[in-house]
Amino acid sequence: MKVIILGAGQVGASVAEGLVSEENDITVVDSDGARLMRLQDKFDLRAVVGNAATPSVLRQAGAEDADMIIAVTQSDQTNLVACKLAQSVFNVPTRIARLRSRDFLEDDSLLSVDNFAVDFALCPEQVITDYIRRLIEFPEALQVLNFAKGRVALVAVRAYEGGMLVGKAIKEMREHLPPDMDARIAAIFRHDQPVFPEGDTIVEAGDEVFLLAAAEHIRPVLRQLRRMMTPVERIMIAGGGNIGLRLAKVLEERYEIKLIEGRQERAELIANELNNCLVLHGDATDEELLEQENIGEMDLFLAVTNDDEDNIMAGSLAKRLGSKRVVALINRRAYADMIEGGPIDIGISPAQVSIGTLLAHVRQGDVAEVHSLRRGAAEALELVAHGDAKTSKIVGKRIGDIDWPHGVTVAALVRNFDQAVVIGHTDDWTAITRHGEVVIAHHDTVIQAGDHVIVFCTRKKLVKKVEKLFQVGFHFL
């Protein structure tokens, strides 16, 4: 595809990296020439310096024959104007915009073809907020991801000495689970290298294990690998920016929250927006302030400022002063790799977390969900199987008979996905639905048309091969 990316910041650079590796024709537009030069030196792409919200710059970038525009600048207004120009002036088929303001996200009519003409709106801050909230619900996890509208959960944990499955073969896991429960180890990383999981593979202490099961079964399955931690009750948030404020709003009704913000005006503003959160004006790297606010009693410390160094320093200090668990936002990937597993338990790359949501809309074929794993080194995909035994390479075939590339694991299927059953209601009586039936994949499992197939790729370069397997023949089209 011919894709134009507007904005060469963290999100734009990550999108460019992901799409260039898949042999797309990429042009990146940004007003910062030096930043574009660095991207060009790193990747095979074209760069255009200029204002992304002007027709002349979009024309110079090749909008007249582009397949897609991805507007991910820091400005909502620029992204919206660019999408409208792409639709009305250049007739670009697909238009994606990054939006930070809730005003635009809460009114669907504003993004319709008659208005700003945005096909898909990405809000990285909201994606990261949801990601961190899942980590809070599973405090023992390194990563928690959902597939099939929450029907299936994929959880990454560190196997510990003494766990029921540690030192045993993967096939023995089934013996420890109730008869009505099943799960799959989708991947194992040992000393940062992938270990292909087969029935005889032995789980070792320290392994990073990706475990997949139906959402309602994931907790009892986790107990086989990991000692369960006490539930989170007290949380301290460092940083009252967009992410910090979103987190506080989401968490304040269920948890005891303290939020530290360095700018007095901002601290006063967010204090007025929150109901049950204590907002403090101060520096999160101030040891005296942290001790005064009982950091040693915190179950979780979240460092979510816009500064990597501040997040690393505040997180390291919080851990030294007694916080049970520390999570920090780290934009620079080299920093995240370096600090995770030390005083900081989990380093989150905002761009890598949010890129999966965008890639699901960019990828060709029927890709329902994409999650970037291990900071972009691996991927988990949810693809929909189409066709029949004549037109498809996978439909009607047993998983064990399909020629999957080495390093690819089929972890589960969700069958009859369109059949939703109401299993409860939220506090405001919104229905909680469960979609389809989860089938944990085994060698003799047969893939049927319409199945949502969850596939784990230990290396990113395998994704293209998997997508080709799911393509249907000409007769079906």
Order of alpha helices (4+ residues) and beta strands (2+ residues): beta-alpha-beta-alpha-beta-alpha-beta-alpha-beta-alpha-beta-alpha-beta-beta-beta-beta-beta-alpha-beta-alpha-beta-alpha-beta-alpha-beta-alpha-beta-alpha-beta-alpha-beta-beta-beta-beta-beta-alpha
